[in-house]
Amino acid sequence: MEYTFTTANFEQEVLNSELPVLVDFYADWCNPCKMMAPVVEALAKELAGKCKVGKCNIDENLPIAQKYRVASIPTFIVFKNGQPAKTVMGAMPAQELRSQVEQAL
């Protein structure tokens, strides 16, 4: 299952999550973000039960993007115990993103 994170639910769903959380910071107009969408969806299925996976639209949730210094998109941040544990930026092969996320888990 893929989540949608917003300013309304970020604290509850990400910061207070018992599981690690992968947040995909993206925008609808971003072509590399669109390329990564199926990769993120596949990871959500693969990591079900081990890690929450979801997206955060930076245009609609700018305060969150600013707080975590999202300067370019896509940016992927793995949160553990309410803190950013790993940040990866840019489009990349599925295997590379999977490897980066698994290192952080």
C-alpha positions as CSV (number, residue, x, y, z in Angstrom):
1,M,0.0,0.0,0.0
2,E,1.3,3.4,-0.9
3,Y,0.5,6.3,1.4
4,T,-0.1,10.0,0.6
5,F,1.6,12.2,3.2
6,T,0.4,15.8,3.8
7,T,0.9,18.5,6.4
8,A,-2.3,17.2,8.0
9,N,-1.0,13.6,8.5
10,F,2.8,13.8,8.4
11,E,3.4,13.8,12.1
12,Q,1.0,10.9,12.7
13,E,1.9,8.7,9.6
14,V,5.6,9.4,9.4
15,L,7.1,10.9,12.6
16,N,5.1,8.7,15.0
17,S,5.2,5.6,12.8
18,E,6.4,2.4,14.5
19,L,7.7,1.2,11.1
20,P,10.4,3.0,9.2
21,V,8.9,5.3,6.5
22,L,10.1,6.0,2.9
23,V,8.8,9.4,1.8
24,D,9.0,10.3,-1.9
25,F,9.0,14.1,-2.2
26,Y,7.7,14.9,-5.7
27,A,5.7,17.3,-7.9
28,D,3.2,16.6,-10.6
29,W,5.2,18.6,-13.2
30,C,8.5,16.8,-12.5
31,N,9.4,14.3,-15.3
32,P,12.0,12.4,-13.2
33,C,9.4,12.1,-10.4
34,K,7.0,10.5,-12.9
35,M,9.7,8.1,-14.0
36,M,10.2,7.0,-10.4
37,A,6.5,6.6,-9.6
38,P,6.3,2.9,-10.7
39,V,9.6,2.1,-8.9
40,V,8.2,3.6,-5.7
41,E,4.9,1.7,-6.1
42,A,6.8,-1.6,-6.6
43,L,8.9,-0.8,-3.4
44,A,5.7,-0.2,-1.5
45,K,4.5,-3.7,-2.3
46,E,7.9,-5.3,-1.7
47,L,8.4,-3.7,1.7
48,A,4.9,-4.1,3.0
49,G,5.0,-4.9,6.7
50,K,8.7,-3.8,6.9
51,C,8.4,-0.1,5.9
52,K,5.7,2.3,5.0
53,V,6.1,3.9,1.6
54,G,4.4,7.0,0.4
55,K,4.5,10.3,-1.5
56,C,4.5,13.9,-0.4
57,N,3.7,16.6,-3.1
58,I,6.0,19.5,-2.4
59,D,3.8,22.0,-4.1
60,E,0.9,21.1,-1.8
61,N,3.0,20.6,1.4
62,L,5.8,23.2,1.1
63,P,6.4,23.5,4.9
64,I,7.4,19.8,5.1
65,A,9.7,20.1,2.0
66,Q,11.3,23.2,3.6
67,K,11.7,21.6,7.0
68,Y,13.6,18.6,5.5
69,R,15.6,20.9,3.0
70,V,14.2,19.2,-0.1
71,A,16.1,21.3,-2.7
72,S,15.6,19.1,-5.8
73,I,13.1,16.4,-6.7
74,P,12.6,13.6,-6.6
75,T,14.1,13.3,-3.1
76,F,13.6,10.1,-1.1
77,I,14.0,10.3,2.7
78,V,13.8,7.2,5.0
79,F,12.5,8.2,8.5
80,K,13.2,6.0,11.5
81,N,11.9,6.8,15.0
82,G,10.7,10.2,13.7
83,Q,14.1,11.2,12.3
84,P,15.5,11.3,8.8
85,A,17.9,8.3,8.6
86,K,18.8,8.4,4.9
87,T,18.3,10.9,2.0
88,V,18.7,10.0,-1.6
89,M,18.1,12.5,-4.5
90,G,17.3,12.1,-8.1
91,A,16.0,9.5,-10.5
92,M,17.9,6.2,-10.4
93,P,17.5,2.5,-11.3
94,A,15.0,0.6,-9.2
95,Q,17.8,-1.7,-7.9
96,E,19.7,1.3,-6.6
97,L,16.8,2.9,-4.8
98,R,15.9,-0.5,-3.3
99,S,19.5,-0.9,-2.1
100,Q,19.6,2.6,-0.6
101,V,16.4,2.0,1.3
102,E,17.3,-1.4,2.6
103,Q,20.6,0.0,3.9
104,A,18.6,2.5,6.0
105,L,16.2,-0.2,7.4
